[in-house]
Structure formats: structure tokens, C-alpha cells
Amino acid sequence: MLAVAGLLAVPLLGGCTGDAQQEAEQEKERTSARTPVPTSGSGAPRLVVGEAPVRARVVRVAGDLTAAERTQVKDNIGRVVGDWFDAAYLGGELRDGADLAAAFEVFTPAAAQQAARQADVTTGRVLAAELDQVVPTTQRVEAAVFASGRGPAGATAKVTLVLVGARNQGEQVEQVVRGELFLTVTTDGWRVFGFDLSRSVGEVGSFARAEKRAEGGS
């Protein structure tokens, strides 16, 4: 497993907590049920697998937010993290020496520079040359938000991205990116100013099995 830490940030403490047990169970069932099936049309490997959308939640608030503000924060943070997922792991060609600026457009300039130096974790560059296709099977964002008297000011987002890829030879592989993004509100909207992430590679389905074991399942 590879791990990187970005700029320092202070974890946010809780205010009110949302109950999303049912949603979590549904997500676990969806993840467990996905079974990638390689097929060959013109000889190239192809994945037949459900593509999971970004699912964002606000799990804690320190300070006061109205219901409408909470929904807006959830949508905005989900969009920012989703844009990073798309640019860094799902879209475009990421090769050694490639221009990584597009992968970190939602980062502050300082954080983008640091993320580019640690691109083996903060992007899918390591396996990009080997994979013909990549499909996200989990895109999860759980945000703890800090609000001042003027509204939302910052957040710590626990992120989980699970990718299933088809190697050129037809073998399938699962990548998991997990950790935290630290976000602040700027004049350009929400931006990532720090991160603490890890990336691991294993067999397809290993993430769902590990989550089940962690929850005490068989």
C-alpha cells in the first residue's frame, strides 16, 4: 500500500450527526453484488460492470447550518471530489511525465504542487499504461463541516474510490484510494488545501470483503 500526507489540517469535531445506516447497507450490497465480466469483441478486454455515481453525505456539522445550506454543502463538496476522481483516475491519459495540472484543478496552488509530486498515489498514473478500461464501483464522500456565523467555512472529507480495471492482457485488477481531503471555501468555491491518502491494488472484490470483515461479517 502506498500512502501520502499533504498539508496539515485540524480534524473537525462533531455537532449533529446524520443517521445513514440504511444507505450504507444499500451501498454495501451494491458493491458486493458487482461482478466484473471480461468480454472480447475485437480482441481487447472489456469490463461489464456497474459504474457507481459519486455519493456524498454531510456526517457532522460543527456550527450552524440550515437544512438548505447543508444540502448545498453536500452537493458542492461531492462535485469537487468527483471532479478530482474524474480527472485524476478516470479521464484522460496519465503517463509518467504527463502534465498533471488538469488532475488537480480543484486543489489550491500549493496543494496541487504537492499532489503532483506524489502523483503515484494522488492519481491513477501508476497503472494507466497497463489498463485499457477503468470503471469506478464505489465513489464515496463523507464530509465533516465547519460553519462560522457567515456559513460553511471548511470541511474534512473522508473519501473512498474503488476502481476496477482491465489490463491489456485481459486480467482484472482493483485499485482502492482512501483517506481524507481537507477543504476550504475560497473566492472560487470549495478547494482542496491538504490531503492524507493511500492507494492499494488487489484482486477484484477485495475491498468489499475487507469492509465486511471490518463490520464483523463473515
N, C-alpha and C positions, 0 to 999 in steps of 0.2 A: 504494500500500500504506500502510495506517495502522499505526503501531506505538506501543506504550506500555510503560513500565517502571514497575514497582511498587516496593515496599520492597526495600532492598538485602539481598542474601544472599551467602554464600560458597559457591561451587560445591563439590560433594562430589568427593573423589578416590576412585580405584578401589581395590577389594580384589579379589574374584573376579568374573570376567566370564562370563555365560551365553552359550552359542552358540545363536542363534535364526535362523541364516541361512535354514534351510528354511521357518520360519514367515514370515519377511519376504518370501521369494519367493512363498509362497502368498498372502499378503496383497496383494502387488503384482498378482498375476494376478487376484485377486478384484476389485481396484479397477479394473484396466484393462478387465475384462470387463463391468462395469456400464454399461448404456446406457439413460439415462432416455428414456422414450417418452411424450410428452404425448398424452392422450386427452381426449375431451369427452363427458360424459354429459349433464348438464343445461346444458351450455354453459360450465361452469367448467373451467379447466385442471386436469389431474390427472397426477401422476407415477406411472409404473410402474417402480420401481427397488428393488433390494435394499437393505434397511436393515441397515447393519453394526452389530454389537454393540461394546461397549467391549472392547478387547483390551489388557490391562495386562501388563507384564513388569517384573521387577527385573533390571536390566542390570549393576549394580555394587553392591557392599557394602563400606563402609569400617567395619571392626569385625567382630564375630562374630554370626552369626545361624544358628540351626538351620534345617534344611530346612522344618520346620513353621512356624517364625517367618517365614521368607522367603515362604512361600505366603500366610500371613495378611497380611503387609505388602502383598503384591501385590494381594490381594483388597480390602483396606481402602482403599488409595490409588486403585485402579481405581474403587471405589464412590464415593469423594469426588469425583474428577474427573468421573465420569459424572453425578453429581448436578448438578454445575455446568453441564456440557454441556446437560443436560435443561432446567434452569431458565433458563439464560441465552440459549440459542439455539433450543431445540426446543419448549418448553412455554409456554403462556400467551400473553398479548397484551403485546408490548413496544412501546410508543409513546413519543414524546417526552413527558416529564412524568409518565410512569408510575412507580409505586412500585417501585424496583428491589431492595428488601430481599430478596425471595424468591430473586433470582438469585444472591445471594452468602451464602446461609446457611452454606455450608461454609468461608467465609472468617473470619478473625479480625475483630473490630470495626474495627480500624484499616485493615486491608487491604480490607474491604468498603466503607469510605468512599472510599478511593482508587479502587477499581474502579468505584464508582458515578459518580465524577467523570469517568471515562474509558470510559463505557458504550458509546461508538461502536465500541470495539474489544472490550471485555470482555463484550459481549452482542451479540445479533443485531438490536438496535433499529433500526439504520440502514435495513435493508430490510424490516422487519417489516410496515409498512403496504402494501408493494407485493406481498408474497408470499402466495399462497393455500395453499401447502403447502411444507414443508421436510423433506427426508429426509437423514439422515446416511449417507454412503457410506464414511467412514473415521472411526473413533474410536480413537486410538492413545495409549497412555500407557507411557513407558519411564522407570522410576524408578531413580535412584542413591540409595542409602540409607545413612545414617549410623547406626551402632549403638554404644551405650555398653555398659557392663557390665550395665546394667539392661534391655537390649533396644533396639529401634528408637527413635531419638530425633528424626530429621528426614530429609528427602528433597528432592531436586531432581527434578521430573518433567518430562521433555520431552513435550509434548502436541501432537497433531495432530488437528484436527477438520475434515473436509471435508463440506460441506453442498450438496446440490442443491436448488434452489428453483424453483417455478413462479410467474412473475409473473402479475398479474391479466390481462394481455393474452395470456398463453399462452407468452411467451418463457421459456426456462430459463436459470438463472444458477448459477454455482458460487462458494461462499464457502469460503475456507480460513483457519482460525485456527491459528496455530503459535506455539511459544515454550516458555517454562519457567514452571512453578509451583513455588514454594518452600513446603514443608510442614513442620509441626512437630506433635509429639504433645502434646495438651492433655488436661485432665480430661474433655473432651467427645469425645475421639478425635482423629483427624488433621484438621488445619485448614490452609488456605492463608494464609500470612502475607505473601507477596510474589509478584510476577509480572513477567514480561518477555514481552510478547505482540505479535503483529502480525496484522492481518486484511487479506485481499485478496479481490477479486472479479474473476472472469473467466468465460470460456466453459466449459461442461461438458467435463470431461476434461483440462483444462489442468494440473491438479495431477499426475495420473498421468503425463502426458507429461514434465513437468518432472522428476519423480523418475527417470524412465527415462533422461533425458539426463544427470542428475547422476551416475547409476551407470555411465555410459559406454555406454548402449544407443543404438540408432538411433531 
